Amino acid sequence: MHEVSIAESLIALIRRHLPAHQRLIRATVRIGPMHGVVPEAMEMAWNIASADSGWSGSRLRIVSPPWRLRCVACGRCWEPVTVDEPCVCGGTHVDILGGDEFQLDSIDVDSTAMHRRKKTAKSGDGRQRTFKTGVDHEHQSSHR
């Protein structure tokens, strides 16, 4: 189950982007079908890894973009069910335009955790903030 190693890598990545003294509420990741991630297994792996990291109760939102292909022969773009679906023109050589994404899109944090930890404010204002991480591991590849 490679989802465990993915969850552990996400935890390490999020630690680098999480503002000091903030509590993680939710992480949003975009994982294309090329990576073979099973969402239910990923959520289970996240629950274990996040509890081990002190972020018990944080959630993982998985966005699963579809395959997007472009036929080399005719230029047609489409979203197939599987990556090996041929073009309607009969072409079998395609460029992969989508489906190979693996990206941490955003992290949602509880900014009141900072106030409780530092004890410099009242019980907190209940605000939730989202930070765009800009961490993108997208790449184009060809399938021939």
C-alpha positions as CSV (number, residue, x, y, z in Angstrom):
1,M,0.0,0.0,0.0
2,H,2.0,3.0,-1.3
3,E,-0.6,5.4,0.1
4,V,1.2,5.2,3.5
5,S,4.5,6.5,2.1
6,I,2.5,9.2,0.2
7,A,0.7,10.3,3.3
8,E,4.1,10.5,5.2
9,S,5.6,12.5,2.4
10,L,2.6,14.9,2.5
11,I,3.0,15.3,6.2
12,A,6.7,16.3,5.7
13,L,5.7,18.7,2.9
14,I,3.0,20.3,4.9
15,R,5.3,20.8,7.9
16,R,7.5,23.0,5.7
17,H,4.5,25.2,4.7
18,L,2.5,25.3,7.9
19,P,2.8,28.7,9.6
20,A,4.3,28.5,13.1
21,H,2.0,27.6,15.9
22,Q,-1.0,26.9,13.6
23,R,-3.1,23.7,13.7
24,L,-3.7,21.9,10.5
25,I,-7.5,21.4,9.8
26,R,-7.4,20.2,6.2
27,A,-5.0,19.5,3.3
28,T,-6.2,19.5,-0.2
29,V,-4.2,17.4,-2.8
30,R,-4.7,16.8,-6.5
31,I,-3.8,13.3,-7.5
32,G,-4.3,12.1,-11.0
33,P,-5.1,8.5,-11.9
34,M,-1.5,7.8,-13.2
35,H,-0.4,7.5,-9.5
36,G,-2.8,4.6,-8.8
37,V,-3.9,6.1,-5.5
38,V,-7.0,4.5,-4.0
39,P,-8.9,7.3,-2.3
40,E,-10.2,5.2,0.6
41,A,-6.7,3.7,1.3
42,M,-5.3,7.2,1.1
43,E,-7.7,8.5,3.7
44,M,-6.9,5.6,6.0
45,A,-3.2,6.2,5.5
46,W,-3.7,9.9,6.2
47,N,-5.6,9.3,9.4
48,I,-2.7,7.1,10.7
49,A,0.1,9.4,9.6
50,S,-1.7,12.6,10.7
51,A,-2.4,11.1,14.2
52,D,1.3,10.1,14.5
53,S,2.3,13.7,13.6
54,G,0.1,15.3,16.2
55,W,-2.5,16.4,13.7
56,S,-5.2,14.0,14.7
57,G,-8.6,15.0,13.4
58,S,-7.2,16.9,10.4
59,R,-8.8,16.0,7.1
60,L,-7.4,15.2,3.7
61,R,-9.4,16.4,0.7
62,I,-8.5,14.5,-2.5
63,V,-9.3,16.0,-5.9
64,S,-9.0,13.4,-8.6
65,P,-8.7,15.0,-12.1
66,P,-9.5,12.8,-15.1
67,W,-7.1,11.6,-17.8
68,R,-6.8,14.2,-20.5
69,L,-5.2,13.2,-23.8
70,R,-4.4,14.7,-27.1
71,C,-4.0,12.6,-30.3
72,V,-0.7,13.2,-32.0
73,A,-2.3,12.3,-35.4
74,C,-5.3,14.6,-35.5
75,G,-4.9,16.9,-32.5
76,R,-8.2,15.9,-30.8
77,C,-8.3,16.3,-27.0
78,W,-10.5,14.2,-24.9
79,E,-11.0,12.7,-21.4
80,P,-10.9,8.9,-21.7
81,V,-11.9,6.4,-19.1
82,T,-8.5,4.7,-19.4
83,V,-5.2,6.1,-20.6
84,D,-4.9,3.5,-23.4
85,E,-8.2,4.4,-25.1
86,P,-7.5,5.2,-28.7
87,C,-8.6,8.3,-30.5
88,V,-11.8,8.1,-32.7
89,C,-9.5,8.7,-35.7
90,G,-7.7,5.4,-34.9
91,G,-4.6,7.1,-33.6
92,T,-2.8,5.4,-30.7
93,H,0.0,7.9,-30.1
94,V,-1.1,10.5,-27.5
95,D,0.2,13.2,-25.4
96,I,-0.9,13.1,-21.8
97,L,-2.3,16.6,-20.9
98,G,-3.8,15.6,-17.5
99,G,-4.1,12.7,-15.1
100,D,-0.5,12.7,-14.0
101,E,-0.9,15.5,-11.5
102,F,0.4,15.2,-7.9
103,Q,0.1,18.5,-6.2
104,L,-0.5,19.9,-2.7
105,D,-3.1,22.5,-3.5
106,S,-3.8,24.1,-0.1
107,I,-3.7,23.8,3.6
108,D,-6.4,25.0,5.9
109,V,-5.3,26.0,9.4
110,D,-6.9,27.1,12.7
111,S,-5.3,30.5,13.4
112,T,-6.7,30.4,17.0
113,A,-4.3,27.6,17.8
114,M,-1.6,30.2,17.8
115,H,-3.5,32.3,20.3
116,R,-4.2,29.4,22.7
117,R,-0.5,28.3,22.5
118,K,0.9,31.7,23.1
119,K,-1.9,32.7,25.5
120,T,-1.7,36.3,24.3
121,A,-5.3,36.6,23.2
122,K,-8.7,35.5,24.4
123,S,-10.0,32.0,23.6
124,G,-9.6,32.8,19.8
125,D,-11.8,34.2,17.1
126,G,-12.6,30.8,15.5
127,R,-11.1,31.9,12.2
128,Q,-9.9,29.4,9.7
129,R,-7.3,30.5,7.1
130,T,-6.3,28.8,3.8
131,F,-2.7,29.0,2.5
132,K,-2.0,28.3,-1.1
133,T,1.2,26.3,-1.1
134,G,2.2,26.6,-4.7
135,V,3.8,23.2,-4.5
136,D,3.3,21.6,-7.9
137,H,4.8,18.4,-9.1
138,E,2.9,18.4,-12.4
139,H,4.7,17.4,-15.6
140,Q,3.8,16.6,-19.1
141,S,4.7,13.1,-20.4
142,S,4.0,11.2,-23.5
143,H,2.5,7.8,-23.8
144,R,3.3,6.1,-27.1
